[in-house]
Amino acid sequence: MTALELSHVTKSFGTGHTKVSALKETNFQADRGELIAIIGPSGSGKSTFLTIAGGLLTPSTGDVIINNQKLTPLNEKKRSKIRLQEIGFILQASNLIPFLTVDKQMKLLDKVKKGNMTKGELEQLYHDLGIEELRNKYPADLSGGQRQRVAIAKALYSNPSIILADEPTASLDSNRAFEVMELLKNETKNKNTTTIVVTHDTRLISYFDKVYKMTDGVLALESNVNATGTM
Amino acid sequence: MFLAWNEIKKNKLRFTLIMGVLMLISYLVFFLSGLATGLANLNRESVDKWDATGIVLTEESDKSLLQSSLTLDDVESVEAEETAVISQMNAIASNGDTKKNVAIFGIREDEFIMPNVTEGKAFSKRNEVIASDSLKEEGFQIGDELDLSSTEETVTIVGFTDEGRFNAAPVLYGELSTFHKVKYGEAAEMNKDQINGIVVRADDVSILTKDDKLEAIEIETFIENLPGYTEQNLTLNFMIYFLCIISAVIVAIFLYVLTVQKISMFGVMKAQGISNGYLSRSVVAQTFILAAIGVCVGFLLTLISGAFLPSAVPVSFDIVTMIVYGILLIVVAVLGALFSVRTIVKIDPLKAIGG
């Protein structure tokens, strides 16, 4: 089942002489239960792709379809609602709120959205990420890696159907990076979500079902581990 | 509320400062309103005590009791349920130790503006007066014989009454004949019909008199035309309203700076799909909490310091007025927060997360 589809999507910035084509015509499909990597040098259009897929940026042409719903014709308010319901972001910049403890970061999601994890599942998630001890700490008291793990917990807590991660392992050491990838992989398989990870980190390639490479705004499938997966 | 309250708890110093500013402003507003009420009372309490609906003066007096000159015959031409004649003059009264500016009311004992006696007894003879008890604080006592300026006559205080100040001067209430004697001296007999106004109780003040030379006015109009009364109230109210505007601007600036600091945080939250509505409500709730606490503390401080003020300070706290100003302050603070709401709505989640 297709969770996310980009159909004939292009994105260019500026007009006339200064026109820059950040994303050439792209067709992309991601199914439920797939863990997908997008690699490529910086400036290649990876982030543009991710923000368009997440409904943060409107494409110049083409359509973004999330769970059979076209995103492009919707206004910001409705797109914001879809982001809340369907998408979990793990951003490069820490997406934690400085004045909330780890527990309260999760509680905020309860305030704005129904259908998050149960208490037991959250405990398991804390355990999996190794952040049980940090629940009453403020982000300022955490190390970069701890903050990143809390950010991941936050993205997973809302039970999204799509997880979009921008360099989720950037501030983690190798062991932690592998653990996080293991966790993302398990979540993807167990919860049947779609996870798209933008990364530089070639150590992690083995975890992914599919690896796409982005070069100068052109997205190309590089490897497809999962033989049954369709492009 | 969740975000608002947790942020306040985490950043206590910052929000205590904002609360402190609101507290000080509300303290000043409450104090000014107390001063406005106190000064207004100083001018009008003896008039309020009449519990009258109107007063008849001569048309040429331009609503000034002192400048109005009628005769007792004019009372016949006023068609009101109840009437009370009044004569008024100002003088300096001295008991030998203290000199004090006073107003003298000449009235009739059996008419409704006759004051209640809180101490001593009512006047019964010529040259006996009931005095405002504010004179008591100046050292005047029952039995004091008062020398009055510009006359050889003396009057004796036989009783006190409360709330007896007219245009900031304590009132001496006496019989009409006492008044005439004090005012006209040897010529008192010739002027025994002279009065300054006729205080009335009637449903419709405008139809009281058909005499062109007379003018019937509402008692509130009469008060507003007391010398200095309206000017003083306008000045103080202007200061109060201006303070409200200042507090709105200060809150707006504070919150705007805080909001700008948090743009990337708001951007991340918006990227995650938290709605503008939720974030805006949170800022408004935060302002409400800050303003409500600040105003309440200011209110308490005002009452506490009011209790320690010497009675010479004309401050009188009217709780209803203070509550109205308190609510006004909270409302304008929240209006100031709307400025930041606009900023939040305009944040582009994409820019904020550096995508």
Interface residues (C-beta under 8 A of the other chain):
Chain A: S47 T48 L50 T51 G54 L56 L57 K77 S80 K81 I82 R83 L84 Q85 I87 F89 L91 Q92 A93 N95 I97 P98 F99 L100 K104 K107 L108 K111 V112 K113 Y138 D166
Chain B: F2 L3 N6 E7 K9 K10 N11 S264 M265 V268 M269 K270 A271 Q272 G273 I274 S275 N276 Y278 P349 L350 I353 G354 G355
